[in-house]
Amino acid sequence: MRFIAALLALLILPWLPARALESAAQESPRARVTLVADRLAVAPGEAFQLALRLRLAPRWHSYWRHAGDAGAPTEIALTLPEGSQAGAIAWPAPQAIPFGPLMSFGYYGEVVLPIRITPPTGLRAGDVFSITAQATWLVCDDVCIPEEGSFQLDLPVAAVAQPNPALTPLFEAAAAALPRPSPWQASASIQGDALRLRLTGPGLGRESLKDALFIPSTPALLDHPAPQRLTQGADWLELTLKRAERPEAHRQLEGVLLLTDQGGRRLGYDISSPLLPGVALLPLWQALVFALIGGVILNLMPCVFPVLAMKAMALARLGGAARAAVRLEAAAYTAGAVVSFTALAGLLLALRGAGMALGWGFQFTSPVFVLAIAWLMLAVGLNLSGVFALGGPIGAGGHIAARGGLLGSFATGALAVLVASPCTAPFMAAAIGAALVMPAPATFAVFAALGLGLAAPTLILALAPGLARKLPRPGPWMEKLRRIMAWPMYGAGLWLVSVLWAQSGWLGVALALAGGLGLALGAWMLGKAQRDGRRGAQLGAVLGALALLIALPFGLTAAPPPPAAAETAESWNPARVEALRAQGKGVFLNVTAAWCITCQVNERIALRRDAVEVAMAARGIVYLKADWTRGDPAITALLRAHGREGVPLYLFWPPGGGEAVILPEVLTEAMVLRQIGVP
C-alpha cells in the first residue's frame, strides 16, 4: 500500500496547485510574509531549504541579525517532526539604513531568510512532513510596527526528493545574496578611539574597488553612523572605523564587508579577525627603525653563532687589505644579507597570497628544509676542515687569503640570513608583524632594513678601515682558525638533526645520518680528486652526492611526528585558556618551536627553573605550551592575533582576570618571577 501511495504522490506532484508552493500568507499594508520550501517533496535524511519570505511595501524595511542603533531582527521558531534538525537563519548581506543620527542594518523590498532542514531518516514514502513556524518581524518607515504570524507547510515524503521549480530562482537569488567567505588576509587593531581593519590580497586596489563599508555583527563595538575612511594600495585596503562611545570588550572582529566594484556591483564578504586590544600597527618609519635595531641584535642571538665561523674567516682576510678591498668585501656581505632578507619576504608574501598560513621562520616548519640545512652545515664544516675545497686545490697561507672574494662574502651574508630565520630578536618581532600587513613595497623595505642591521658590524668595519688594518695579517695561523671554526658548523648540524627528531621521529634522524654519511664520502672523494687533479672524478663525486641527497628527503613529507615525550607543560588550545580564565586562574602560555634556539635558551634559563615552577604553582598559574614546530595553522593565527609573525611568544593572563601581557622575546628568571608577582 505504501508503494502505491508513493507512486500516487509522484504522479500528483506535478499537478499540485500553485498555492501549495507556499504557506498561507500573513498580510498587512506593510508586508506580505509566507513560508516557502525548495522541495515539492522531501526524502528521508536529505536536507532541504526552508525560508521565511518577506515582501515589503515601498519605503518599509526589516532588520538584519544585528539591527544596529535601533530595530530588532526577525525571529523564527519552528516545530518539526521528531528527529528533524534545523540550522540557523542564513542572513543575506544587509545594507546600511541611516535615520537621523542613527544607523540601522537591514533590508528593503523582498527578503528571503533560508534555514537548512534535515528530515529524520526514519520517514517513509507516503508520509507527510509537517512544518509549523511562529515568526515575528519588525517593519519600519517613519514609524516602527512589530508584526507576527503563524505558518503551516505540509510536504509529502517520497523516496526521491522533488525540487520546486517555481521557487528555484528565488532560492538561487537568496544563495547569491549571502556573504561570501573572505579570500583575503584580515587583521584588526584598536588605536585609541579608532579601529583599523586591514585586508591584504589581490583585487583590493583602486582599479578594482570603488567603495567599502564594514557592518559589524556585534553591538557596542563601533559608532555605526560615523564615516568609515577607506585607504587603498595595489593589493590592500584599510578601513578606519570609529569605536563606540562606551565599547564593550571584544576579542574578535566579526561582520560583513560590503565592497562595491568600479561597475557598481556590491558584494558582501564574511570577515572574522582577532581584535588586538591596545596593539597598534607600527608606522613605516618606526618599523624600519625597529627592523634595523633588531637586525643588529640578531648578531648576538644563538642561531647566528654558526655563521660566526665564516665571519671570522672573512674578517681575517681583511687584515692588512687596502681600503677599497675592505669596502668591497663589506658591501658584498651586506648585499647578500639584504637580498636574502628581501627574497624571504617575497616568498612569504607569495605563499600567504596563495592562502597559506605562514609566519616568520616558516621554512623551518618543513622537515625537508631542516634536513637540507643540516646537510649544508655539515658541508660547510667539512670545507672548513679541509676535506675539500671550492674553486681550486687545497692550500694554506696565501692560498687561503686569495680564496673567498666578493662571491664568497655575498654567500656568507645569504647564509647568515638563512640560519638566523629561526630566531626573533627584540624589536624584530614588532617590525615583522607590522611589515606583513603593510603594502608590498613597505614590507620589502622593512626586511631590507633587517638585512642592513644584520650586516651593520661589517659595514662599520668597512667605514672605519683603521680597525681592519689592526687585524692580524693573513698567514698560516688562519689554517688553524679555519679548522677550529668548523666545529660550530658540526654543532649546528647536530642541533638540526634534533629538530628533525621532533618533527619526523626516527625516520628523519635516519635519513639525516644516511645523507650525512653519503655527503661526507662525496666530500672526501672530491677532495682527493682535487688533490690528484682528476677532474672527471671530481664531477662524479659531486653528482653522486647530489643524487643521494635529492633522493632521500621524499619520505619525510608524509612522516608522522614522533610520540610526544613526557612534558610538564599542558598543551595549548583556545578552549582550555577560556576555561581557566573563567575559573579565575592565571595562565602562562609559551609559544615555541623545536627549531627556535631562542625559545630553547629561554626555557633553560628562565622557564624551567625551580623558583619559577614553584611560584606558578603557589599562585595557581597554569603553564601551557603551544608547539609550532610543524607549522600548526591554529598557532599561526594565535601569533597574528597578538601582533607576531614568529616564535617565541610569551603571554601571561594574570589570576582574577585581565588581558594578556606580552613578555619580551629574551627572558630571564627574574623577569618571569617579577611578571607573575614575585617581589
Secondary structure, DSSP 8 states (H G I E B T S, - for coil): -HHHHHHHHHHHGGG--GGGGB---EE-SSEEEEEEESEEEB-TT--EEEEEEEEE-TT-EEEEEEEETS----EEEEE--TT-EE--------EEEEETTEEEEEEESEEEEEEEEE--TT--TT-EEEEEEEEEEEEESSSEEEEEEEEEEEEEB-SS-EE-TTTHHHHHHHHHHS-EE--SEEEEEEETTEEEEEEESTT-STTTEEEEEEEESSSSSB-TTS--EEEE-SSEEEEEEEB-SS----SEEEEEEEEEETTS-EEEEEEEEEEETT-----HHHHHHHHHHHHHHHTTSGGGGGGHHHHHHHHHHHTT--HHHHHHHHHHHHHHHHHHHHHHHHHHHHHHHTT----TTGGGGSHHHHHHHHHHHHHHHHHHTTS--SSS----THHHHHS-HHHHHHHHHHHHHHHHTT---TTHHHHHHHHTTS-HHHHHHHHHHHHHHHHHHHHHHHH-HHHHHTS---STHHHHHHHHTHHHHHHHHHHHHHHHHHHHHHHHHHHHHHHHHHHHHHHHHHHHHHHHT-HHHHHHHHHHHHHHHHHGGGGGTT---------SSEE--HHHHHHHHHTT-EEEEEEE-TT-HHHHHHIIIIIS-HHHHHHHHHTTEEEEEEE-TT--HHHHHHHHHTT-SSS-EEEEE-TT----EE--SS--HHHHHHHTT--
